Amino acid sequence: QVQLVETGGGLVQAGGSLRLSCAASGRTFSSYSMGWFRQAPGKEREFVAAITWSADRTYYADSVKGRFTISRDIAKNTVYLQMNSLKPEDTAVYYCAASNGTQYAYWGQGTQVTVSS
């Protein structure tokens, strides 16, 4: 069982930066691949970024590639999403999730990111 808590959301102007954190509880955190997703009002939840359990591979949605960076600190049981050059279309609730290898089985409660133009 893994519990996830996201922090770091807020209001930022276009072009600004935010860093989201996702703190995980559970002794097996290091064995899970982790992902970030987001959901804007009236839209489906979409994939943003993912990192393998060993942190040797990362994946990004085309819309954030080159602007967002996902990383993890196993010792701190935390995964991060550094978001730079933010755009108004990045406004959404951001969720982190843990994958058991088959599906993203565990989800956080989400953190709001609002980018003003």
Contacts in CASP RR format, 6 or more apart in sequence:
PFRMAT RR
TARGET T0000
AUTHOR 0000-0000-0000
METHOD contacts of the structure
MODEL  1
QVQLVETGGGLVQAGGSLRLSCAASGRTFSSYSMGWFRQAPGKEREFVAA
ITWSADRTYYADSVKGRFTISRDIAKNTVYLQMNSLKPEDTAVYYCAASN
GTQYAYWGQGTQVTVSS
1 26 0 8 1.000
1 106 0 8 1.000
2 24 0 8 1.000
2 25 0 8 1.000
2 26 0 8 1.000
2 28 0 8 1.000
2 29 0 8 1.000
2 32 0 8 1.000
2 98 0 8 1.000
2 105 0 8 1.000
2 106 0 8 1.000
3 24 0 8 1.000
3 25 0 8 1.000
3 26 0 8 1.000
3 106 0 8 1.000
3 108 0 8 1.000
4 22 0 8 1.000
4 23 0 8 1.000
4 24 0 8 1.000
4 96 0 8 1.000
4 97 0 8 1.000
4 98 0 8 1.000
4 106 0 8 1.000
4 107 0 8 1.000
4 108 0 8 1.000
5 22 0 8 1.000
5 23 0 8 1.000
5 108 0 8 1.000
5 109 0 8 1.000
6 20 0 8 1.000
6 21 0 8 1.000
6 22 0 8 1.000
6 94 0 8 1.000
6 95 0 8 1.000
6 96 0 8 1.000
6 108 0 8 1.000
6 109 0 8 1.000
6 110 0 8 1.000
6 111 0 8 1.000
7 20 0 8 1.000
7 21 0 8 1.000
7 22 0 8 1.000
7 23 0 8 1.000
7 111 0 8 1.000
8 18 0 8 1.000
8 19 0 8 1.000
8 20 0 8 1.000
8 21 0 8 1.000
8 111 0 8 1.000
9 18 0 8 1.000
9 20 0 8 1.000
9 94 0 8 1.000
9 111 0 8 1.000
9 112 0 8 1.000
9 113 0 8 1.000
10 18 0 8 1.000
10 111 0 8 1.000
10 112 0 8 1.000
10 113 0 8 1.000
10 114 0 8 1.000
11 114 0 8 1.000
11 115 0 8 1.000
11 116 0 8 1.000
12 18 0 8 1.000
12 86 0 8 1.000
12 113 0 8 1.000
12 114 0 8 1.000
12 115 0 8 1.000
12 116 0 8 1.000
13 115 0 8 1.000
13 116 0 8 1.000
14 86 0 8 1.000
14 87 0 8 1.000
14 88 0 8 1.000
14 115 0 8 1.000
14 116 0 8 1.000
14 117 0 8 1.000
15 84 0 8 1.000
15 85 0 8 1.000
15 86 0 8 1.000
15 87 0 8 1.000
15 115 0 8 1.000
16 84 0 8 1.000
16 85 0 8 1.000
16 86 0 8 1.000
16 115 0 8 1.000
17 82 0 8 1.000
17 83 0 8 1.000
17 84 0 8 1.000
17 85 0 8 1.000
17 86 0 8 1.000
18 83 0 8 1.000
18 86 0 8 1.000
18 113 0 8 1.000
19 80 0 8 1.000
19 81 0 8 1.000
19 82 0 8 1.000
19 83 0 8 1.000
20 36 0 8 1.000
20 80 0 8 1.000
20 81 0 8 1.000
20 83 0 8 1.000
20 94 0 8 1.000
20 96 0 8 1.000
20 111 0 8 1.000
20 113 0 8 1.000
21 78 0 8 1.000
21 79 0 8 1.000
21 80 0 8 1.000
22 34 0 8 1.000
22 36 0 8 1.000
22 78 0 8 1.000
22 79 0 8 1.000
22 80 0 8 1.000
22 81 0 8 1.000
22 96 0 8 1.000
22 108 0 8 1.000
23 76 0 8 1.000
23 77 0 8 1.000
23 78 0 8 1.000
24 32 0 8 1.000
24 34 0 8 1.000
24 77 0 8 1.000
24 78 0 8 1.000
24 79 0 8 1.000
24 98 0 8 1.000
25 77 0 8 1.000
26 77 0 8 1.000
29 74 0 8 1.000
29 77 0 8 1.000
29 98 0 8 1.000
30 53 0 8 1.000
30 74 0 8 1.000
31 53 0 8 1.000
32 53 0 8 1.000
32 98 0 8 1.000
32 99 0 8 1.000
32 100 0 8 1.000
32 101 0 8 1.000
32 106 0 8 1.000
33 50 0 8 1.000
33 51 0 8 1.000
33 52 0 8 1.000
33 53 0 8 1.000
33 98 0 8 1.000
33 99 0 8 1.000
33 101 0 8 1.000
34 50 0 8 1.000
34 51 0 8 1.000
34 53 0 8 1.000
34 70 0 8 1.000
34 72 0 8 1.000
34 79 0 8 1.000
34 96 0 8 1.000
34 97 0 8 1.000
34 98 0 8 1.000
34 99 0 8 1.000
35 47 0 8 1.000
35 48 0 8 1.000
35 49 0 8 1.000
35 50 0 8 1.000
35 51 0 8 1.000
35 70 0 8 1.000
35 79 0 8 1.000
35 96 0 8 1.000
35 97 0 8 1.000
35 98 0 8 1.000
35 99 0 8 1.000
35 104 0 8 1.000
36 48 0 8 1.000
36 49 0 8 1.000
36 50 0 8 1.000
36 70 0 8 1.000
36 79 0 8 1.000
36 81 0 8 1.000
36 94 0 8 1.000
36 95 0 8 1.000
36 96 0 8 1.000
36 97 0 8 1.000
37 45 0 8 1.000
37 46 0 8 1.000
37 47 0 8 1.000
37 48 0 8 1.000
37 94 0 8 1.000
37 95 0 8 1.000
37 96 0 8 1.000
37 97 0 8 1.000
37 104 0 8 1.000
38 45 0 8 1.000
38 46 0 8 1.000
38 48 0 8 1.000
38 90 0 8 1.000
38 92 0 8 1.000
38 93 0 8 1.000
38 94 0 8 1.000
38 95 0 8 1.000
38 113 0 8 1.000
39 45 0 8 1.000
39 46 0 8 1.000
39 92 0 8 1.000
39 93 0 8 1.000
39 95 0 8 1.000
40 89 0 8 1.000
40 91 0 8 1.000
40 92 0 8 1.000
40 93 0 8 1.000
43 92 0 8 1.000
45 95 0 8 1.000
46 61 0 8 1.000
47 61 0 8 1.000
48 60 0 8 1.000
48 61 0 8 1.000
48 64 0 8 1.000
48 68 0 8 1.000
48 81 0 8 1.000
48 94 0 8 1.000
49 58 0 8 1.000
49 59 0 8 1.000
49 60 0 8 1.000
49 61 0 8 1.000
49 64 0 8 1.000
49 68 0 8 1.000
49 69 0 8 1.000
49 70 0 8 1.000
49 81 0 8 1.000
50 58 0 8 1.000
50 59 0 8 1.000
50 70 0 8 1.000
50 99 0 8 1.000
51 57 0 8 1.000
51 58 0 8 1.000
51 59 0 8 1.000
51 70 0 8 1.000
51 71 0 8 1.000
51 72 0 8 1.000
51 79 0 8 1.000
52 58 0 8 1.000
55 71 0 8 1.000
55 72 0 8 1.000
55 74 0 8 1.000
58 69 0 8 1.000
58 70 0 8 1.000
60 66 0 8 1.000
60 68 0 8 1.000
60 70 0 8 1.000
63 89 0 8 1.000
64 83 0 8 1.000
64 90 0 8 1.000
67 83 0 8 1.000
67 84 0 8 1.000
67 85 0 8 1.000
67 86 0 8 1.000
68 81 0 8 1.000
68 82 0 8 1.000
68 83 0 8 1.000
68 84 0 8 1.000
69 80 0 8 1.000
69 81 0 8 1.000
69 82 0 8 1.000
69 84 0 8 1.000
70 79 0 8 1.000
70 80 0 8 1.000
70 81 0 8 1.000
70 82 0 8 1.000
71 79 0 8 1.000
71 80 0 8 1.000
71 82 0 8 1.000
72 78 0 8 1.000
72 79 0 8 1.000
72 80 0 8 1.000
73 79 0 8 1.000
73 80 0 8 1.000
79 96 0 8 1.000
81 94 0 8 1.000
81 96 0 8 1.000
83 90 0 8 1.000
83 113 0 8 1.000
86 113 0 8 1.000
86 115 0 8 1.000
87 115 0 8 1.000
88 115 0 8 1.000
88 116 0 8 1.000
88 117 0 8 1.000
89 115 0 8 1.000
90 113 0 8 1.000
90 115 0 8 1.000
91 113 0 8 1.000
91 114 0 8 1.000
91 115 0 8 1.000
92 112 0 8 1.000
92 113 0 8 1.000
93 110 0 8 1.000
93 111 0 8 1.000
93 112 0 8 1.000
93 113 0 8 1.000
94 110 0 8 1.000
94 111 0 8 1.000
94 112 0 8 1.000
94 113 0 8 1.000
95 107 0 8 1.000
95 108 0 8 1.000
95 109 0 8 1.000
95 110 0 8 1.000
96 107 0 8 1.000
96 108 0 8 1.000
96 110 0 8 1.000
97 104 0 8 1.000
97 105 0 8 1.000
97 106 0 8 1.000
97 107 0 8 1.000
97 108 0 8 1.000
98 104 0 8 1.000
98 105 0 8 1.000
98 106 0 8 1.000
99 105 0 8 1.000
100 106 0 8 1.000
END
